[in-house]
Amino acid sequence: MSNPAQRATKLFVRTFGTKPDDLYQAPGRVNIMGEHTDYNEGLALPAAINFHTVIAVKHRDDNLFRAVTTAFPGEIKQWHFGEEGPVAAGDDWSHYLKSVTAAMNQSGLRAKGLDLAIVGDVPLGAGLSSSAALEIAFGTAISYASQLNLSPIAIAQLAQRGESQFMLLDCGMMDQIISAMAEPDHALLIDCLELESESVLLPEELSLIVIDLKQDRHGFTQQFEQRKQECNQITKLLGLDSLRDLSLSLLTADKESLSDVQFRRARHVITENQRTSNAARALQQNNIARFSQLMAQSQASMRDDFDIITADIDTLVSMIANLIGEKGGVRMSDGCVLALVNHDLTDEVINLVENQYFKQTGIEATIYLCSASGGAGRIG
């Protein structure tokens, strides 16, 4: 099978009848640690993965954008820069592109139009952030083509602003930052309040396995929004700007001001921030046993305090944890199961998922063997 760059070029020629000028790419991501922390201005530890969105582009002399993608074949979306019209969340994939140009226009930037052909191998609806990969690849293409010379963090900020303000998807910055700024073989410890980051080398003996159990993404998204609203309510009750301002001792002191559910939600965010920092240090020190403990603690906190773990996911996490012991870590991450395990155990984990887990639950999971990728850029 041809790679995404070759497929993007073929789609461009077939659609527009000419060859593209350039190709750009941006990766999807997995979140190693830091669940529901980014929109609470906390810490997150994602890694980009070797699954990418690739965009073939040709420069235009006007401000018209025309885009086509293999993910939704048979239609060309078009709009003029600064004339995006209503941009809303929904099924129209082009809104992710329009939100980027709308954010650029609002920021006073000016860009010429592009013809675009978009392909990718980031699985859709698997919790690997295909939407951020699309936004960052597009923002990177505009920056180069219109000679805007935007930094990776600026592109990430514009993409997140577009989602938040124009699509009304009040997301954190983690997905866009890791797609724009990742380094090969590294995770990125991101401070979502200060927008500072630190590269964390992943131990070379660990395999990165993502397991998609085909969970109900609509239900997962609804649950995500509910937890976000709950966190916002807690900050208002306690008079805070965000849960980042809250320590475990202060939370305990204010326990009477909160319901039991609110107390547990806040406790997850506070302890998850600390676990994320500790997980980065454990990986840097190649302390896999400590990392394994932290992954298990995160799983328990998501289950017991944040109530976002389904029985199917918890069953698989427990089975993998029993198999690998302290030779890796496993937890739920954005609706999928993420396992970082010693290379020698990779085949055993795959066999467990495809055989033992399937026999026990009847769920036929999709397994992705990943490696930590670099961030967005021009191809060639």
Salt bridges, closest charged atoms under 4 A:
ASP21 OD1 - LYS58 NZ 3.23
ASP22 OD2 - HIS59 NE2 3.53
ASP22 OD1 - ARG378 NH2 2.57
GLU35 OE1 - ARG331 NH2 2.97
ASP62 OD1 - ARG60 NE 2.86
GLU75 OE1 - LYS77 NZ 3.73
ASP92 OD2 - LYS77 NZ 3.35
ASP92 OD2 - HIS95 NE2 3.62
ASP115 OD1 - ARG60 NH1 3.19
ASP115 OD1 - ARG66 NE 2.88
ASP175 OD1 - ARG29 NE 2.67
ASP191 OD1 - ARG244 NH1 2.94
GLU198 OE2 - ARG281 NH2 3.08
GLU225 OE2 - LYS228 NZ 3.19
GLU230 OE1 - ARG227 NH1 3.63
GLU230 OE1 - ARG265 NE 2.72
ASP260 OD2 - ARG264 NE 3.18
GLU272 OE1 - ARG275 NH2 2.84
GLU272 OE2 - ARG331 NH1 3.84
ASP304 OD1 - ARG303 NE 2.89
ASP305 OD1 - ARG267 NH2 2.80
ASP307 OD2 - ARG264 NH1 3.26
ASP307 OD2 - ARG265 NH1 2.91
ASP314 OD1 - ARG303 NH1 3.40
ASP334 OD2 - ARG29 NH2 2.86
ASP334 OD1 - ARG217 NH2 3.80
